[in-house]
Amino acid sequence: MQQPTFLTQTRSRWQWRRLQAPLAVSIPATVIALLMLLPLGYLIVRTSDLGGSDVWRYVTRPRTLTVLGQTLLLAGSTTLVTTLIGVPLAWLTTRTDLPGRRAWLILSVLPLVIPSFVGGYVIVAALGPRGMLQGMLERLFGIERLPEIYGFPGALLALSLFSYPYVLLSVRAALRGLDPALEESARSLGHSPSATFFRLTLPLLRPAIAAGALLVALYTLSDFGAVSLLQFDSFTRAIYVQYTSSLNRSGAAVLSLMLVVLTFAILTIEVWTRGRARYYSVGSGSKRRHRTVELGVWKLPALLFCGVVVLLGVGMPLGVLVYWLVRGLRSGETLRTLWAATGNSLYASGLAAIVVTLAALPIAFFVVRYPGRGSRAVGRAAYVGYALPGVVVALSLVFFGARYVPLFYQTMGMLLFAYVVRFLPQALGAVEAALLQVNPRVEEAGRALGYGPLAVLFRVTFPIARGGIASAAALVFLTTMKELPSTLILSPIGFETLATRIWSATAEGFFARAAAPALVLVLFSALSLLPVLAATRDER
């Protein structure tokens, strides 16, 4: 009877020790999490300085309400269009006998590597009033000018073409995970394939569609590059214009806080609408392959649909960039200045990858190994950056730095801090997933051998989880390369990256000058899709 008692006491001591995090872990994790709240907190403080009546007057003025309506219209329309593109593509590349469906999958995912500001540049250069399409039509039919692509049509087209893969990947994963027995049962009851899809499969896909649509909506709300280049007044562009053109920048703070509230509202609505419905099967059964649906006479329309989407999302951007690169080189455009911008991008992204990953380590370890109210609060605070668009983070740090720490203003340190706020949630997700796969008994064995908590952390835990830590650093590196608003607003004077070079050249109409850095940036961005593309090799 003594041995079970000893084991119970040992387990009890282990559980108590898990709840008592070392100060060397809890203090850095708490401090970093509090720093993540600084941009949001400062926006609240700066807005409150205006007084309630002034804030309300600014919020309810016609111009602000117009921007709010346009932002909601763009987010809703983009979400609808991407759903109409992503769901059929997911079904065609997963369940049907579509010829070359794996190749179509890879090609239809590639638009994710194109940043929104590059997409805006492509839309303007190809479909603008004096773009490539107009030049071709003028030679063939004498058409001297096309209708304006600027404003809502161009912004909707750009954001839809380069964000629909969020819906595609989410729905496709759900389709592959559905139990085939459910659809087979519906077919055995006499339902046609179309009735089975609309009455059974599609309702079961609601969570996946909602998850992909949520990512698209948040992406649209936070986008700055495409809406700026296409001159559409959403919140992000209005905030930037208010900041750069007005001496009283409190209006930009109010708009920033409104955008944050709108983002949190969308997140809350998504959680509420998900409800408590269950979308899993109850019972046991062996996993079987899904039956392939024969397209028959619909095979040609399906190929045409996939071809049009890939042509617009992949063929058009690459064709435009190569065209303007060749045209620029022929007219004497030099590539010498490209290497400085590339070096600056690599330098800033490398520093961000190191700093963000180091900041994620204590928080991830605190949350995973010492669960409790304190660690949960720290984890949630660290994820606030997901709800803060880049332009909001950048402007809040501008306000804070100019008033309280002027020596820190427009330095590499402030830029890195903005990157930490923006991309810490990405690193946390990868590091937490890696730590969850480390058996706590291994750490307990290290403690039994006489190592202290920090020694176990650095000599046992982190070496085992180094794969996830490296993945976190790589993800932050590639995402930082594409970050525009934070880099544009906070970078030191004269510090030009690929993203800021593309934006400034395109905004001034120098399409040839923007082509080379855009191609380099797309190449680096493509590296982030390698794991996704490699995963398709395992499908049979």
Disulfide bonds with the S-S distance in Angstrom:
none
